[in-house]
Amino acid sequence: MPCSLWFPVGLAVYHGYLAMTGQTSWEHLRGSSRNYYLDIFPAGYRPFDRGLRLNLRSFCVEMGSRG
């Protein structure tokens, strides 16, 4: 695989992981201790997580229909 494809492939894999786990990149990179809006939830709770199937549907299908 050419070196120029490593970054986009890695980015796609990373965002796929975020979509499957129902996290935003801000939550994942900063951790819950720095996300003030997560302070009202119990530790480890992800407010955007709707389960694997609905997360992927929201990410892949509904994202394109927003407009």
C-alpha positions as CSV (number, residue, x, y, z in Angstrom):
1,M,0.0,0.0,0.0
2,P,1.4,3.4,-0.9
3,C,2.4,5.7,1.9
4,S,-0.1,8.3,0.8
5,L,-3.0,5.9,1.7
6,W,-1.9,5.2,5.2
7,F,-3.3,8.4,6.7
8,P,-6.8,8.2,5.1
9,V,-7.1,4.5,5.9
10,G,-6.1,5.1,9.5
11,L,-8.5,8.0,9.8
12,A,-11.3,5.9,8.4
13,V,-10.5,3.0,10.8
14,Y,-10.4,5.5,13.7
15,H,-13.7,7.1,12.8
16,G,-15.3,3.7,12.3
17,Y,-14.2,2.8,15.9
18,L,-15.7,6.0,17.2
19,A,-19.0,5.3,15.3
20,M,-19.2,1.8,16.7
21,T,-18.6,2.9,20.3
22,G,-20.8,6.0,20.1
23,Q,-18.0,8.4,21.0
24,T,-17.0,11.8,19.7
25,S,-13.4,12.4,18.8
26,W,-13.3,15.0,21.6
27,E,-14.5,12.5,24.2
28,H,-12.0,9.9,23.0
29,L,-8.9,12.2,22.8
30,R,-9.5,14.2,25.9
31,G,-11.0,11.6,28.2
32,S,-14.0,12.1,30.4
33,S,-12.1,14.1,33.1
34,R,-11.8,17.1,30.7
35,N,-15.2,17.0,29.2
36,Y,-17.3,19.2,31.3
37,Y,-20.6,18.2,29.7
38,L,-20.0,14.6,30.8
39,D,-19.7,15.6,34.5
40,I,-23.5,15.1,35.0
41,F,-23.3,11.5,33.9
42,P,-22.0,8.5,35.9
43,A,-18.3,7.5,35.1
44,G,-18.0,5.5,31.9
45,Y,-21.4,6.6,30.6
46,R,-21.5,7.6,26.9
47,P,-24.5,9.8,26.2
48,F,-24.2,9.4,22.4
49,D,-24.0,5.6,22.4
50,R,-27.1,4.0,21.0
51,G,-25.8,0.5,20.5
52,L,-23.7,-0.9,17.7
53,R,-26.4,-1.2,15.1
54,L,-28.0,2.2,15.7
55,N,-24.6,3.9,16.0
56,L,-23.5,2.6,12.6
57,R,-26.9,3.4,11.0
58,S,-26.7,7.0,12.4
59,F,-23.1,7.4,11.1
60,C,-23.5,5.8,7.7
61,V,-27.1,6.4,6.6
62,E,-28.6,9.3,8.5
63,M,-25.4,11.4,8.2
64,G,-25.8,11.7,4.4
65,S,-29.5,12.8,4.7
66,R,-28.8,15.8,6.8
67,G,-29.0,18.9,5.0
